[in-house]
Amino acid sequence: EVQLVESGGGLVKPGGSLRLSCAASGFTFSSYSMNWVRQAPGKGLEWVSSISSSSSYIYYADSVKGRFTISRDNAKNSLYLQMNSLRAEDTAVYYCAAEATYWGQGTLVTVSS
Amino acid sequence: DIQMTQSPSSLSASVGDRVTITCQASQDISNYLNWYQQKPGKAPKLLIYDASNLETGVPSRFSGSGSGTDFTFTISSLQPEDIATYYCQQYDNLPLFGQGTKLEIK
């Protein structure tokens, strides 16, 4: 069974940092490009970042460029998102996704003082 | 930057109705378009990829068409379990989602 399980979300103050993790199982993680997609409360989906299967190509949305860093460890079947300089507008459920096909259940990040 | 315009933003229909949602890209994206279904509190689910290909396991009442800049998503006969928000997403360039269409039962 394919599983993507996000963790690391929580409440953080503006300007703070969080590191999200996504543990993958049930498919060949190293063959898939991976994505982070977020959804603010009551809002639509927003693509955040992508990383190719071998980490050769990395892309960010303008809204997070310079503050967020995506990475992966194929040996550990894991995807990460380091989030620095967090803002209130970063408050959202963060999903990891294997290309378009497999999605995790999401982890909530709340940025508030 | 590519812009995606999805319409309508909300839609009310009866069980058995044919439902159509459109997505327009600001420039040619070939067939690099996905359609997703998202139910409240759940992750998005891929329904259609490459504009017109049905994802494995997805009921055949769902379909997609189009290429270039104009795309259409259709539910041929609406079922109660289809109540959800639907999103298009282009991936010709950096991924971008449409604004979503909230589908309700009349």
Interface residues (C-beta under 8 A of the other chain):
Chain A: N35 V37 G44 L45 E46 W47 S50 Y59 A61 Y95 A97 A100 T101 W103 G104 Q105 G106
Chain B: N34 Y36 Q38 K42 A43 P44 K45 L46 Y49 E55 T85 Y87 Q89 Y91 L94 P95 L96 F97 G98 Q99 G100
